[in-house]
Amino acid sequence: MTVLYLARHGETAPNREGRLLGSRADPGLTEVGRGEAEALGRRFAGREPSAIVTSPLRRCVETAEAIARVVGIDVVEERRIAEIDYGEWEGLPLAEIPPETSAAWRTDPGFRPPGGESLEDVQARVAAWCDEQVDRSGPVIAVTHVAPIKAAVAWVLEAPPSLAWRIWIGLASVTTLRLEADVPVLLGLNDRSHLGSDS
């Protein structure tokens, strides 16, 4: 049995501007985002994880390193928990996606932005990675993105990838799973209590 803590990275400028930020652009954290990463580090103080795993994208690496400085173990990169690839939509304001295209995206988990990934694609790679974590000997902290976290929750609940549209995952939040060989369990979703009363 493994407890898996899924931490979303801190704020970046595209997040603040409401732009689609997938696996192609690689901005670092803003000053606010660095503060959020430090808050995550304090959140995990005193824990003894068996691993800190991160998406290789800079915003996650910077967040993971802030946690690692407190926890005291090295960070390992894992490409399967990188953000969804938005293809040609990378960097677009979400409001610029035509309504009919947005509707198709929301109703078809196999829908791919031009040159990008579908929710089914993301769920397949995240589920494969989650399966491998079941037999770890201690807690795992994974620093990742909104789409992979939603995919992991759908995997635990045996729900379709379209569940992603019904879940909110905030920046620097923590979602907690208990991974067991028979029945994995969702223990906590979108916890931002470490960010203060305004979170």
WOHU-V368969 format. One record per backbone hydrogen bond with DSSP energy under -1.0 kcal/mol. CO is the residue of the C=O (numbers start at 0). NH is the residue of the N-H. E is the energy in kcal/mol with one decimal. If there is no record, write none. Layout:
co=CO nh=NH e=E
co=CO nh=NH e=E
This chain:
co=1 nh=178 e=-3.6
co=2 nh=139 e=-2.5
co=3 nh=176 e=-2.6
co=4 nh=141 e=-3.4
co=5 nh=174 e=-2.4
co=6 nh=143 e=-2.8
co=8 nh=171 e=-1.9
co=10 nh=29 e=-2.4
co=11 nh=15 e=-2.1
co=12 nh=16 e=-1.9
co=13 nh=18 e=-2.6
co=14 nh=17 e=-1.2
co=17 nh=93 e=-1.6
co=19 nh=90 e=-2.7
co=29 nh=33 e=-2.4
co=30 nh=34 e=-1.8
co=31 nh=35 e=-2.2
co=32 nh=36 e=-2.4
co=33 nh=37 e=-2.1
co=34 nh=38 e=-1.9
co=35 nh=39 e=-2.0
co=36 nh=40 e=-2.1
co=37 nh=41 e=-2.2
co=38 nh=42 e=-2.0
co=39 nh=43 e=-1.6
co=41 nh=44 e=-1.0
co=43 nh=46 e=-2.1
co=50 nh=140 e=-2.4
co=51 nh=75 e=-2.6
co=52 nh=142 e=-3.0
co=53 nh=77 e=-2.7
co=56 nh=59 e=-1.2
co=56 nh=60 e=-2.3
co=57 nh=61 e=-2.8
co=58 nh=62 e=-1.1
co=59 nh=63 e=-3.3
co=60 nh=64 e=-2.6
co=61 nh=65 e=-1.5
co=62 nh=66 e=-1.6
co=63 nh=67 e=-2.9
co=64 nh=68 e=-2.0
co=66 nh=70 e=-2.7
co=67 nh=71 e=-3.2
co=75 nh=53 e=-2.7
co=77 nh=80 e=-1.3
co=78 nh=81 e=-1.9
co=84 nh=116 e=-3.0
co=85 nh=88 e=-2.2
co=86 nh=89 e=-1.6
co=88 nh=91 e=-2.6
co=91 nh=19 e=-3.2
co=92 nh=95 e=-2.1
co=93 nh=96 e=-1.7
co=97 nh=101 e=-2.7
co=98 nh=102 e=-2.3
co=99 nh=103 e=-1.7
co=100 nh=104 e=-2.2
co=101 nh=105 e=-2.1
co=102 nh=106 e=-1.5
co=103 nh=107 e=-1.6
co=107 nh=110 e=-2.1
co=108 nh=119 e=-2.1
co=112 nh=115 e=-3.1
co=113 nh=87 e=-3.0
co=117 nh=121 e=-1.9
co=118 nh=122 e=-2.7
co=119 nh=123 e=-2.1
co=120 nh=124 e=-1.8
co=121 nh=125 e=-2.5
co=122 nh=126 e=-2.7
co=123 nh=127 e=-1.8
co=124 nh=128 e=-1.7
co=125 nh=129 e=-2.8
co=126 nh=130 e=-2.5
co=127 nh=131 e=-1.1
co=129 nh=132 e=-1.3
co=132 nh=135 e=-1.7
co=138 nh=49 e=-3.5
co=139 nh=4 e=-3.2
co=140 nh=52 e=-2.9
co=141 nh=6 e=-2.9
co=142 nh=54 e=-2.2
co=143 nh=8 e=-1.6
co=144 nh=148 e=-1.9
co=145 nh=149 e=-2.3
co=146 nh=150 e=-2.2
co=147 nh=151 e=-2.3
co=148 nh=152 e=-2.1
co=149 nh=153 e=-2.4
co=150 nh=154 e=-2.2
co=151 nh=155 e=-2.3
co=152 nh=156 e=-2.3
co=153 nh=158 e=-2.7
co=159 nh=162 e=-2.1
co=160 nh=163 e=-2.1
co=161 nh=164 e=-1.5
co=162 nh=165 e=-2.3
co=163 nh=166 e=-1.2
co=169 nh=172 e=-1.5
co=172 nh=7 e=-2.2
co=173 nh=190 e=-2.6
co=174 nh=5 e=-3.4
co=175 nh=186 e=-2.5
co=175 nh=187 e=-1.8
co=176 nh=3 e=-3.0
co=177 nh=184 e=-2.8
co=178 nh=1 e=-2.1
co=184 nh=177 e=-3.0
co=187 nh=175 e=-2.1
co=190 nh=173 e=-1.7
co=191 nh=194 e=-2.1
co=192 nh=195 e=-1.4
co=195 nh=198 e=-1.6
